Amino acid sequence: MAQQHHEMTGTGMGAGAAHEALAAHLQDQATDFLRSLRLHRESTTDAQGAEESLAAARSLRRAARRIGAALHTFRPLLDPQWSAALRPELAWLSGTLGQEHAYATRLERLLEALHRLSGPPQVPVPAAPVTSVASAARVTVTRTAPGRPRPASADDRGGAQRGLTVGAAKAAALLERQLTLARTRAHSTALQALGSSRFHAVADSVAVLASEVPFSGATDDLEQLAARAESDLAEAVEALPLGRAGHPYNAEALAHGLHSAESAPDAQDAPWLKVRSLLRLYRYAHEVIQGPASLEPRVLDASHALNVHREAAAAASAAAQAARTPRIAPATAYALGVLHADQRHEVEAARFAFQRAWQHETVSTG
């Protein structure tokens, strides 16, 4: 169950002060945007320059997200035609620049999980010695009693572990090939976007914003607009199945993820992704009024849990997509299935961590 917290009230900000605070925030972010763009253009083509280019692109995307969020949350205070034209363009830019990093992070996550899952098998514990004929009879009855499932032996577990180890190498190679190709395409798309006339129009609008913020003349209260974002977040959290998030295993989500590619981002994930977006809007609105340093630890923990949730869900989808590759070996498909299940477990753990964080408790998401 969600709890609505009114943390952004009580500062007594008037209309003039509200406009000044919003203008200062937007101009700071516009300045960061233009600075990051300059650093990106000045970066060289060697290894160090590539790292600088990636860092500049991340900063560019960070500023674009915050400007777009401010235009959304505080839109009654801003010129409607200008903000309605700029906001979707900033969302396009942020999404385009984020794809390369998302594919790289996804590949790293999946390869680390494969390495963890296919590690050396545990040494089986030797069976306790039988001390009497009666004990031997009891052991025999236990092992052969009809209607009782036979527990997995060390040989069974070792065989499954060897099967995973055999398929893990090929699964890793398949994932690396697919996701590296996707990352390369995303990199090319980002470079094309940064050289397009569409992007130059966005950069021109941000350059104007750095010197002058086009207000609408409305006198809406800044805190009330931010409180509306908080209310939207609380309402979305109320709709989450937080009771199910308390359970360690959700087989229904596994079944959804193994269906066709179109249903991979299944309906179970959608409400959580919506809450993640609303939580980000809430955080950015909070930054406008009180600054980023004043955020509660529970908000940061909840945001981190939902980021892990999104990454794990996307990784599970990538594993399921790779498992649909035609003519792959059974061992490879088995390893990808185990990997998919592992990432869906990570999704459930992140949901549980969000639930605890939102209710003022602290747990680790790994």
ZIZIKA-V971741 format. One record per backbone hydrogen bond with DSSP energy under -1.0 kcal/mol. NH is the residue of the N-H (numbers start at 0). CO is the residue of the C=O. If there is no record, write none. Layout:
# ZIZIKA-V971741
nh=NH co=CO
nh=NH co=CO
This chain:
# ZIZIKA-V971741
nh=6 co=4
nh=17 co=13
nh=18 co=14
nh=19 co=15
nh=20 co=16
nh=21 co=17
nh=22 co=18
nh=23 co=19
nh=24 co=20
nh=25 co=21
nh=26 co=22
nh=27 co=23
nh=28 co=24
nh=29 co=25
nh=30 co=26
nh=31 co=27
nh=32 co=28
nh=33 co=29
nh=34 co=30
nh=35 co=31
nh=36 co=32
nh=37 co=33
nh=38 co=34
nh=39 co=35
nh=40 co=36
nh=41 co=37
nh=49 co=45
nh=50 co=46
nh=51 co=47
nh=52 co=48
nh=53 co=49
nh=54 co=50
nh=55 co=51
nh=56 co=52
nh=57 co=53
nh=58 co=54
nh=59 co=55
nh=60 co=56
nh=61 co=57
nh=62 co=58
nh=63 co=59
nh=64 co=60
nh=65 co=61
nh=66 co=62
nh=67 co=63
nh=68 co=64
nh=69 co=65
nh=70 co=66
nh=71 co=67
nh=72 co=68
nh=73 co=69
nh=76 co=73
nh=77 co=74
nh=78 co=213
nh=82 co=78
nh=83 co=79
nh=84 co=80
nh=85 co=81
nh=86 co=82
nh=89 co=85
nh=90 co=86
nh=91 co=87
nh=92 co=88
nh=93 co=89
nh=94 co=90
nh=95 co=91
nh=96 co=92
nh=97 co=93
nh=101 co=97
nh=102 co=98
nh=103 co=99
nh=104 co=100
nh=105 co=101
nh=106 co=102
nh=107 co=103
nh=108 co=104
nh=109 co=105
nh=110 co=106
nh=111 co=107
nh=112 co=108
nh=113 co=109
nh=114 co=110
nh=115 co=111
nh=116 co=112
nh=117 co=113
nh=135 co=131
nh=136 co=132
nh=137 co=133
nh=138 co=134
nh=139 co=135
nh=140 co=136
nh=141 co=137
nh=142 co=138
nh=143 co=139
nh=144 co=140
nh=147 co=144
nh=156 co=152
nh=157 co=153
nh=158 co=154
nh=159 co=155
nh=160 co=156
nh=161 co=157
nh=162 co=158
nh=163 co=159
nh=164 co=160
nh=165 co=161
nh=166 co=162
nh=167 co=163
nh=170 co=166
nh=171 co=167
nh=172 co=168
nh=173 co=169
nh=174 co=170
nh=175 co=171
nh=176 co=172
nh=177 co=173
nh=178 co=174
nh=179 co=175
nh=180 co=176
nh=181 co=177
nh=182 co=178
nh=183 co=179
nh=184 co=180
nh=185 co=181
nh=186 co=182
nh=187 co=183
nh=188 co=184
nh=189 co=185
nh=190 co=186
nh=191 co=187
nh=192 co=188
nh=193 co=189
nh=194 co=190
nh=195 co=192
nh=199 co=195
nh=200 co=196
nh=201 co=197
nh=202 co=198
nh=203 co=199
nh=204 co=200
nh=205 co=201
nh=206 co=202
nh=207 co=203
nh=208 co=204
nh=209 co=205
nh=210 co=207
nh=211 co=207
nh=214 co=212
nh=215 co=76
nh=224 co=220
nh=225 co=221
nh=226 co=222
nh=227 co=223
nh=228 co=224
nh=229 co=225
nh=230 co=226
nh=231 co=227
nh=232 co=228
nh=233 co=229
nh=234 co=230
nh=235 co=231
nh=236 co=232
nh=237 co=233
nh=238 co=234
nh=239 co=236
nh=241 co=239
nh=244 co=240
nh=246 co=243
nh=253 co=249
nh=254 co=250
nh=255 co=251
nh=256 co=252
nh=257 co=253
nh=258 co=255
nh=262 co=259
nh=263 co=260
nh=265 co=263
nh=268 co=265
nh=269 co=265
nh=272 co=268
nh=273 co=269
nh=274 co=270
nh=275 co=271
nh=276 co=272
nh=277 co=273
nh=278 co=274
nh=279 co=275
nh=280 co=276
nh=281 co=277
nh=282 co=278
nh=283 co=279
nh=284 co=280
nh=285 co=281
nh=286 co=282
nh=287 co=283
nh=288 co=284
nh=289 co=285
nh=293 co=290
nh=294 co=291
nh=299 co=295
nh=300 co=296
nh=301 co=297
nh=302 co=298
nh=303 co=299
nh=304 co=300
nh=305 co=301
nh=306 co=302
nh=307 co=303
nh=308 co=304
nh=309 co=305
nh=310 co=306
nh=311 co=307
nh=312 co=308
nh=313 co=309
nh=314 co=310
nh=315 co=311
nh=316 co=312
nh=317 co=313
nh=318 co=314
nh=319 co=315
nh=320 co=316
nh=321 co=317
nh=322 co=318
nh=324 co=321
nh=332 co=328
nh=333 co=329
nh=334 co=330
nh=335 co=331
nh=336 co=332
nh=337 co=333
nh=338 co=334
nh=339 co=335
nh=340 co=336
nh=341 co=337
nh=342 co=338
nh=343 co=339
nh=344 co=340
nh=345 co=341
nh=346 co=342
nh=347 co=343
nh=348 co=344
nh=349 co=345
nh=350 co=346
nh=351 co=347
nh=352 co=348
nh=353 co=349
nh=354 co=350
nh=355 co=351
nh=356 co=352
nh=357 co=353
nh=358 co=354
nh=359 co=356
nh=360 co=355
